[in-house]
Amino acid sequence: MNKRELGKRGEEIAAQYLQKMGMELLAQNFRTKRGEIDLILNDCGTLVFVEVKTATTPVFGPPETWVDRKKQHKVAHVAQEYLWQNRIENRDCRFDVIGVWYNPQLTIKHYRNAFWME
């Protein structure tokens, strides 16, 4: 499985996981000129913007730690674009990060409110 396929599979696993938790999937791979948000969900009225990172080896550390300040900033700007395009105002939002590991078994780590817009 190449890097792109691995990432796509991780996003599918994360979407299924979040839907089993009762969240409603609104969008997957929302793209703008500034970047992409992997998953956008509704959690009891709160919009949840999710960045998913997937790994098969611990060489570079846990995948959820790869969401650095630069990536957080990019995701926040794309989230603002989503809100603007969909004319969404006065709605609670949060940013979650999910790490998906295939090493050798499947492990999912979910970080609610992993970061905030600045």
C-alpha positions as CSV (number, residue, x, y, z in Angstrom):
1,M,0.0,0.0,0.0
2,N,1.5,3.4,-1.0
3,K,1.4,6.5,1.1
4,R,-1.7,7.9,-0.5
5,E,-3.6,4.6,-0.2
6,L,-2.6,4.3,3.4
7,G,-3.8,7.8,4.2
8,K,-7.1,7.2,2.5
9,R,-7.6,4.0,4.4
10,G,-6.8,5.8,7.7
11,E,-9.4,8.4,6.9
12,E,-12.0,5.8,6.1
13,I,-11.3,4.0,9.4
14,A,-11.4,7.3,11.3
15,A,-14.8,8.2,9.7
16,Q,-16.3,4.9,10.6
17,Y,-15.0,5.2,14.2
18,L,-16.5,8.7,14.6
19,Q,-19.8,7.7,13.1
20,K,-20.0,4.8,15.5
21,M,-19.6,7.4,18.3
22,G,-22.7,9.0,16.9
23,M,-21.3,11.8,14.8
24,E,-22.7,12.6,11.4
25,L,-20.2,12.8,8.5
26,L,-20.8,16.1,6.6
27,A,-17.7,16.2,4.3
28,Q,-14.6,14.2,3.5
29,N,-11.5,15.7,1.9
30,F,-12.8,19.3,1.8
31,R,-10.3,21.2,-0.4
32,T,-9.5,24.9,-1.0
33,K,-6.5,26.7,-2.4
34,R,-5.0,26.8,1.1
35,G,-5.3,23.1,1.9
36,E,-7.6,20.3,2.9
37,I,-9.5,19.0,5.9
38,D,-9.8,15.3,6.1
39,L,-13.2,15.0,7.8
40,I,-15.9,17.4,8.9
41,L,-18.6,16.0,11.2
42,N,-21.6,17.1,13.3
43,D,-21.3,16.1,16.9
44,C,-24.6,17.1,18.6
45,G,-24.6,20.5,16.9
46,T,-20.8,21.1,17.1
47,L,-18.9,21.2,13.9
48,V,-15.9,19.0,14.2
49,F,-12.9,19.4,11.8
50,V,-10.7,16.4,11.9
51,E,-7.1,15.8,10.8
52,V,-6.2,12.2,10.4
53,K,-2.6,10.8,10.3
54,T,-1.8,7.2,9.6
55,A,1.3,5.2,10.1
56,T,2.7,1.7,9.8
57,T,6.0,2.2,11.6
58,P,7.0,4.1,14.8
59,V,10.2,5.5,13.1
60,F,8.7,9.0,12.9
61,G,6.8,8.8,16.2
62,P,3.1,8.6,16.8
63,P,1.2,9.9,13.7
64,E,-1.0,12.2,15.8
65,T,2.1,14.2,16.8
66,W,2.7,15.1,13.1
67,V,0.0,17.8,13.3
68,D,2.4,20.7,14.1
69,R,1.6,24.4,14.5
70,K,1.9,25.0,10.7
71,K,-0.6,22.2,9.9
72,Q,-2.9,23.5,12.7
73,H,-2.8,26.9,11.2
74,K,-3.6,25.6,7.7
75,V,-6.5,23.5,8.9
76,A,-7.9,26.5,10.8
77,H,-7.9,28.6,7.6
78,V,-9.5,25.8,5.6
79,A,-12.2,25.5,8.3
80,Q,-12.9,29.2,8.1
81,E,-13.4,28.8,4.3
82,Y,-15.8,25.9,4.9
83,L,-17.8,28.1,7.3
84,W,-17.8,31.0,4.9
85,Q,-18.8,28.8,1.8
86,N,-21.6,27.2,3.8
87,R,-22.8,30.5,5.4
88,I,-22.4,29.0,8.9
89,E,-22.3,31.5,11.7
90,N,-22.6,31.3,15.5
91,R,-22.0,27.6,15.7
92,D,-19.6,25.8,18.1
93,C,-16.6,24.3,16.3
94,R,-13.7,22.2,17.5
95,F,-10.6,20.6,16.0
96,D,-9.8,16.9,16.6
97,V,-6.8,14.8,15.6
98,I,-6.9,11.1,15.0
99,G,-3.8,8.9,14.8
100,V,-4.3,5.5,13.1
101,W,-1.6,2.9,13.5
102,Y,-1.1,-0.4,11.7
103,N,1.7,-1.8,13.8
104,P,0.9,-4.7,13.6
105,Q,-2.6,-4.4,14.8
106,L,-5.0,-1.5,14.2
107,T,-4.9,1.2,16.9
108,I,-6.9,4.5,16.9
109,K,-6.1,7.4,19.1
110,H,-8.6,10.3,19.2
111,Y,-7.8,13.7,20.6
112,R,-10.8,15.9,21.1
113,N,-10.1,19.6,21.1
114,A,-6.6,18.9,20.0
115,F,-6.0,22.6,19.1
116,W,-7.9,25.9,18.7
117,M,-8.1,28.6,16.1
118,E,-5.8,31.6,16.8
